[in-house]
Amino acid sequence: MHVFNNYCAGNNPTEQEEEVAVQTVRINPQGMVVNQDARVGASKSGSDTITWSAQGTGGPWTVIFLSPSPFSTGTFIVPAGGSVSSGPINSGAALGKARYEVRDSFNNITDDPDIIIES
């Protein structure tokens, strides 16, 4: 899915449009990332973001990146029935696979998928 992020630089009234891809990663009620979402690509240069979404009555879930995280934080809390966004990929993030864990409220690992950081 593509969304457009409108922003103004300083007090300049001229608006610029920047295309940002939002990749949605669905977590099923058992804490497993839905198969089609288990390995998504995200572009550093495109300022892509990841949104984790708890499906059904599952959650809350904790998404923890194994170091280093490609985002400004390495831990995201996905509320039951809700979602959370990663924000943009850090400019210094390494290209390639970024593995993370999904954990339940008892800190048990329920899944360990990854995202692919692209240039």
C-alpha positions as CSV (number, residue, x, y, z in Angstrom):
1,M,0.0,0.0,0.0
2,H,1.3,3.5,-0.8
3,V,0.4,6.6,1.1
4,F,1.5,10.1,0.5
5,N,3.2,12.1,3.3
6,N,2.8,15.9,2.9
7,Y,5.3,18.0,4.7
8,C,6.5,21.6,4.9
9,A,10.2,22.5,5.3
10,G,10.5,25.1,8.1
11,N,8.1,28.0,7.5
12,N,8.2,27.6,3.8
13,P,4.6,27.4,2.6
14,T,5.6,25.3,-0.4
15,E,4.5,21.7,0.1
16,Q,6.3,18.7,-1.3
17,E,4.9,15.2,-1.7
18,E,6.9,12.2,-0.8
19,E,5.7,8.7,-1.6
20,V,6.1,6.3,1.4
21,A,5.3,2.6,1.2
22,V,3.6,1.1,4.3
23,Q,4.2,-2.6,4.6
24,T,1.6,-4.3,6.9
25,V,2.7,-7.4,8.8
26,R,-0.3,-9.3,10.2
27,I,0.1,-11.3,13.4
28,N,-2.5,-14.0,13.8
29,P,-4.2,-14.7,17.2
30,Q,-1.6,-17.4,18.0
31,G,1.3,-14.9,17.6
32,M,2.5,-16.2,14.2
33,V,3.1,-13.7,11.4
34,V,0.8,-14.6,8.5
35,N,2.7,-16.5,5.8
36,Q,2.5,-13.8,3.1
37,D,3.9,-11.3,5.5
38,A,6.7,-13.3,7.0
39,R,9.4,-11.8,4.7
40,V,8.5,-8.3,3.5
41,G,10.8,-5.9,1.8
42,A,11.3,-2.3,2.9
43,S,13.2,0.5,1.1
44,K,15.6,2.8,3.0
45,S,15.6,5.3,0.2
46,G,11.8,5.2,-0.1
47,S,11.4,5.9,3.6
48,D,9.2,2.8,3.9
49,T,7.7,1.8,7.2
50,I,6.4,-1.4,8.7
51,T,3.1,-1.6,10.5
52,W,2.5,-4.7,12.7
53,S,-1.2,-5.5,13.1
54,A,-2.7,-7.9,15.7
55,Q,-5.5,-10.0,14.1
56,G,-8.6,-11.2,15.9
57,T,-8.4,-11.4,19.6
58,G,-4.7,-12.0,19.7
59,G,-2.2,-9.9,21.6
60,P,-0.7,-7.9,23.0
61,W,2.5,-8.9,21.1
62,T,6.0,-7.5,21.5
63,V,8.1,-7.3,18.4
64,I,11.8,-7.3,19.3
65,F,14.6,-6.9,16.7
66,L,17.7,-8.9,17.2
67,S,20.5,-6.3,17.2
68,P,20.9,-4.1,15.4
69,S,17.4,-2.8,14.7
70,P,16.9,-1.0,11.4
71,F,14.6,1.5,13.1
72,S,15.1,4.1,15.8
73,T,14.0,1.6,18.4
74,G,14.3,-2.2,18.6
75,T,11.1,-3.0,20.5
76,F,7.5,-2.4,19.4
77,I,4.3,-3.2,21.5
78,V,1.4,-4.3,19.3
79,P,-1.8,-3.9,21.4
80,A,-4.5,-6.6,21.2
81,G,-6.6,-5.9,18.1
82,G,-4.4,-2.9,17.3
83,S,-1.4,-1.9,15.3
84,V,1.9,-0.1,15.7
85,S,4.2,1.5,13.1
86,S,8.0,1.3,12.9
87,G,8.7,4.8,11.6
88,P,11.3,5.1,8.8
89,I,14.3,2.9,8.4
90,N,17.5,4.4,9.9
91,S,19.8,5.8,7.2
92,G,22.7,3.8,8.6
93,A,20.7,0.5,8.7
94,A,22.5,-2.4,7.0
95,L,21.0,-3.8,3.8
96,G,19.7,-7.4,3.9
97,K,17.8,-9.5,6.4
98,A,16.7,-8.0,9.7
99,R,15.4,-10.8,12.0
100,Y,13.0,-10.1,14.8
101,E,11.0,-12.1,17.3
102,V,7.3,-11.9,18.2
103,R,6.7,-12.5,21.9
104,D,3.5,-13.0,23.9
105,S,2.6,-11.4,27.2
106,F,4.6,-14.1,29.1
107,N,7.7,-13.3,27.0
108,N,7.4,-16.6,25.1
109,I,8.7,-16.4,21.5
110,T,5.8,-17.2,19.1
111,D,7.5,-16.5,15.8
112,D,10.9,-15.3,14.4
113,P,10.4,-13.8,10.9
114,D,12.4,-11.1,9.2
115,I,12.2,-8.1,6.9
116,I,14.5,-7.4,4.0
117,I,16.1,-3.9,4.1
118,E,16.6,-2.7,0.5
119,S,18.4,0.4,-0.8
